[in-house]
Structure formats: C-alpha cells, structure tokens
Amino acid sequence: MAGNSFGRIFTVTSFGESHGPAIGCVVDGCPPGLALSVDDIQHDLDRRKPGTSRHVTQRQESDTVEILSGVFEGKTTGTPIALLIRNEDARSRDYGNLIDTFRPGHADYTYWQKYGIRDHRGGGRASARETAVRVAAAFMDELRKAGDSVGAKITTVAEFVPVGWGGPVYAKLDADLAGAMMSINAVKAVEIGSGFSSVTQRGSEHGDELTPDGFVTNHAGGILGGISTGQDIVVTIGIKPTSSIRVARRSIDKQGKPVTVETNGRHDPCVGIRATPIAEAMMALVLMDHALLHRAQNADVTTKTPKISGSLKKRAASGTQKPTAKINPDPDEA
C-alpha cells in the first residue's frame, strides 16, 4: 500500500498493524555522527503509550523501542535506522463482531472498498497504534462510563526556527506541516497561526508588522509565502471523537444490509490526551526535512538586510512613533 513514507531528504517509512506482531519504522537520510540511544526515543514514547491512566485506553503496552540498525557505539552511521516496537497486549477477540460490519466514523468501510481486504482487529493499519513510531478528569470518567467519546484541540509550537526554511508554491513549509498533521489518525482540521480566526480579522490587524527589534505579532504562525519568518511556528489541530465506542450506532455489513454496531474493545474516550507528542513528532520531522533541504540549496545565501527577532520585546517606555509609511507601488499585484 503506497502512502507509508514521509519526507523528501529525511524520510520515515512506517509499518505494522495494531494487532500484528510489531510496529516499526525505517528512518533514512539522517546525517552521520549524531548521538542517539534508546533512552532518547523512549522518553517521548512513554508520553503517548496506552494504559497510563484511567482516562485513556487500558491496553497495556510498554512501547519499548529497539534500534535494529543505523546506530553504532551510540552514533548514527548515516545508513537507514530501523526501529521496532513489539505489540504485547493485543486482544483481537474484542473485534470478532466487526469481521463483516463497519464502524461508523472509522476507516473500516473505506479500506474495504479500496483494497477489498482489511484487518478488522483494532482497525489494522488505520489504528492510532501506528502513531507510536512517530511519536478534565470528572468529565472523562463520565465519558468512559457512558461508552462515548469526545474530540480535542492541540496547539504545537516550534521555537527558534530560523528565517528561510520552506519554498514557494509546491514546497511550502506550511503545506508540508498541514499534510503531516492531517496524516495523524483522527485529525480533521489544521490551522497555521491565527487560522480560521483570520477570516474575521482586518488586514490592518492580521498582517504582522515588522520593526528593527522584531515582529510585533504572529498571526501568520511563523510562515509567510510558504517560508519561515524566524518567528515561532504555531500549528493547531482539531481531533475528532474516537469512533470506537460502546454506544449503539447504525451501519451496514458487507452485503449492504443494515446492522447495529457496538465496539467493546479498549479505547480512548479522547485520543487527544495522548496525541500531543505525536503532533510534536510530526512537526519535528517536517522541520528536519526542511532544514536539510535548505542546507542543500540555500546554505550560502546571504543578504545585507539584518535578520530581525521573531517577536518584539515589551518596552518599559511607551510612545515610540511608527516609521514613515512607504506606499506599495502596485497594491493590486496578486
């Protein structure tokens, strides 16, 4: 199945299913000589692993990562890095009633129609379990007892990104970030900077003013014209409610007949609780890829214009005058 590799220079190819023997990935394009150990990776895996509280799925997985290749004596070798996480607590019997039926809101129906075969156990390749290789309590208790679920909104910020990463048209940094975030299971919306709030803003408000001391605001989310500005990169994602719930829902079986579906496996009432490190990982992968792309093409580019700070520091004294306005000679230029 195509679509399992990510990146252009720094690439990641993931493999495995939720209830298979293991999940894993191969990372290619990593520069040699970088310090890397299991402990460096395990910290973030522990942040998203299941079974860490009563508010997430009770599937007990240690998510212990193994480095199979590409690292020698604690340093990357420049060759592909293979990572493996073994599945330890898959309970496939919970999904026996889904062999011939499709869960509303899940990818069961679309996978079946596209490939003519699907792994019904835990969602197979469409399970959020795959994201492990990427890396209000009372209300949550109420949801779990009711067998229902809720969505989430997560904002990820990358600081100290230099100006100049990205490119025009088909190589835009924000386009790659949006695509990366949309690849995360259950993500249904992506915003860069002010995002949809930009619709209600005027141009005089939305456009981030520049001063010799830095940008005044960051409505653009650190990206203009597909290229980083030196400001914080700000990306917000909207995650839909978990599709596998105990509440009875209408659906159809493989013969197209109406059925009622209830999913009794172990599931998150809100996948957003464990999704933060996944969003961070996807942002890091995109930025690493763009750092290498920029180094390959534009490493020697210099300009006489000083690089300003990503944000304007608050001044103790106020009342400074705005600089003299300069008229755009072609304001209608698209």
N, C-alpha and C positions, 0 to 999 in steps of 0.2 A: 504494500500500500504506500503510495507516494505521500509526501507531506509530513514526514517524520524527522526531517533535517532542518536546522535553523542556522542562519548566519551565512556570510559570504567568505570571509577570511578566517574568522574564529567561528567554527561550526560545531553544532551539537546534534547528534542523531540519537534519539531515544528508542528503546524497545521494551517489550514485555506487556503483560496484561495484569489486571487486578488480582486474578485468581490463578495465574500461572506460577511456575517455579520461582521466577525472579523478575525484577525490572532493572533497567540499567541504561547507560548511555555511553557514547563514544565522543570525546571532545577532541577535535582536530584543529590545528592552526595555533596551538598555544606556544608562545616563544619558549626556547630552552633556558634553563638556568634559574627558573623561578622556584622558590621554596614552596613545597606542597606536601602535606601529610593528611592522613585520615582525620585527625583532630580538626584541621582547618575546615573540612567539609561537614563533619558530624555535628558541629555546633548549630548550623542552620537547619540541618535535617531534624534535629531534636525539637526545633521550634514548630515544625509543621506535622510531626508524626502523630498518628491517632492514639487514642486511649490515654491522653494526658490529663483529662478532667471529665466530669460527668456531662459537660456541655458539648462534647464532640463525640464522634463515633467511638464505640467501645472495642473496636477491633484492636487487638494488642500486637503491634508491630514495633520491633526495636529500631527498624530502619537503619541497621548497621551497614555502613558503606565499605566496600572492598575496592582497592585500587589494583587493577589487574595488569596494567601496562602504562608506559609513558612516564614513569617516575622511577628514578634510580638514586639511591642514597639521599632521599629527601629533596631531590631537584627534578624539575621537569626536563625531559630529554629532547623536546621538540617533535616527538612522534605522537601518534594518537594515544590519548589517555582513556582507558576503558574503566568504567565504574559500574559496580554491581551491588544491588540491594536484594536480598533474598526475601520472598514472601513467607511469613511464618505462621500467620493466623487466618488464612483464608477459610471461609465456611460456605462452600459452594451450595450446600443443601438448602440454604435460605432462599435460593433463587430458582428452585425447581419449578415453581409455578409460572416462571417467565420464559420458559423454553418456546412457547407458542404464542405469547402475548407481548404487548408493547406498553411500557410505562409512559403515561402522558408527561410531556416535558423532557423526557430523556432521549438519547440518541438511538434507542433500540430500533425504531421504525425506519429512520433514515439509513442506518448502517445496513439493515436487512435489504432495503430497496436498492441500495447502491452496489453491495457486494454479493448478495444472495447467500451470505453466511455470516453469522455473528457469534461471538462468545457472550452468552447471556449472563455468565457468572459475574456479578458485581459490576456489570457494564463493560467488561473487557477492556479494550483499548480506549474507550470513551470515559473510563473511570478517572476520577481525580487522583486516584492512586498513582497514576503516571507522573504527576507533577512532583513526586518525591525526588526524582532525579534532577529536577530543575531547582529546584529549590525555590448586658445587664442580667445578672445571674438568675433572678426570680423569673424573668420573662423566658429565659432559655429553658428553665425547668418546666414551665408551663407548656412550652412548645413540645418538649420531649415527651411529656405525659400525654399530650393530645395527639402525638404522632405526626405533627405538622412541621413546617419549616419556614424560614424567613431569609431574606436576602441581606446584602451588606454593601457598604461603600468604603473603599480603601484608597487613601492617597499615599503615593510613594514619591519621595524627594531624593534627588541626587545632587549633592553639593560639590563645589569646586570643579565642575566640568569646564574646561577651557573653551574660549570662543573659537568657532571654526569647524567643529565636527558636524558632519552631515553633508548634504548636497542639494542641488535643485531638482525639481520635477520628480523623477522616479527614484531618487536616492535620499529623500528627505528623512531626517532623523526622527521627526515626529510621526511620519508614516510608518517607519520601522518599529517605533515604540508602540504605536497603536496596534499594529499587526501582532507584535509579541504578546501584548496584554490580552488581545482577543483570542490568542491560542490557548489561554488558560481555561480549563473547564469551568463552565457556568458563568463566565464573564459575558455580559450583554451590552455594556456601554463603556466607552473610554473618553476621557476629557484631558486635554492638554492645557495647563494654566487655568484661565477662567472658564474655558469650555463652553457649555451651554449658557452660562451667565453672560457671555459676550453678546448674546442676542439682545439683551436689554440695556447694554452699555452704549454710550455715545462714543464717537471716535476720539473726542477730547478726553474721555476717561480711559478708554481701553488702551490706546497707544501709550506704551511705556516711555516716558520722557528720559532723555539722556543728559547727564551733566558731567563735567570733568571729574567729579567724585564718584560717579556711578549711576546706575539706573534708579529712577525714583520708585517705580512699581514693577510688578512682574506678572501682568495679566497674560502675557504670551507664554508663560510657563517655561521660559528659558530658551525658546526656539523661535526664530524669525526666518521665513523663507526656506524652512527645512534645515537651517544651520544653527548650531548652538550659539548663544549670545554671551556666555560667561556667567549668566545668572543660574540660580537653582533650576534644575529640570523638575517640573512638577506634573505628575500624571495621576489621574484619579480613575478608578474603575468601579463599575457597578456590577455586582454579582447577584444572579437570580437565586430564588429559594431552591433548596435541594429538591430534586424531582422524585427521589425515592422516599416515599412517606407511607405511613400506615393508614392514612385516610383513603377510603374507597373512592376510586376515580373511574370514569368511563373510558373505555378504549376498544380496540379490536384485536382479534387474533390473526394468524397467518392466512386464514380463509376469508378474512374480512368480516367476520361475524362479531356482533357486539359482546363485550365482556366487561366485568368489573375487576379492577386491579388494586390489590393492596400489597405493598412491599414490606416484608417483615424482617429484613436484614438489619445489620448495624450501620446506621447512617448519621451524618452530622445534621442537627437541626439548623445549623448555619455554617456553611463551608467557609464563610469569611473569617471565622476565628483562626483558621489555620492557613489562610491564603496570603497573609502579609509577606512571609518570607518567599513565597512563590513569585509574587509581583516584584519584590526586590531582586530576585534572581534573574527574572526576565529583563528587567531594566539594566542590570549589570552586564548581561550577555550582549545586549544591543550596544551599550556604550563601549564595551571591549572591542566589538567588531568594528565600530566606527572609529575608535582610537587607532586601530591598525590600518584601516582604510585611509585615514587622514595622514598617518605617517608615511604610507606608501606613495601618496600623490602630492601632498602639500607640506611636507615637513620643512622644506627650505623657503617657504613663502614668508616674506616679512613686509610690513608696511610702516610708514612714518607716523601713522596715527596711533597714539598710545592706547593700550587696552585698558578700558575703564573697569571699575569694580562692578561686580554683579548686583550690588544694592547700595543705595545711598544711605550712609550712616546718619543717624539723627544728630542734628547740631544743637549745641546748647543755646546758641544765639539764633534768633529768627529774623525774618525781614529782608533776606537777600533778594536782590532783584533778579527777575528772569532775564536770560540773554535775549539780545535783539532777534526778532523773528526773521527767518530767511524764507522768501517766497519760493515755493516749488514752481519751476518754470513750466512744467507740464502736469498740472494736477489731475488731468483726465487720463493720464497714461495708465494702462492696465498692467 
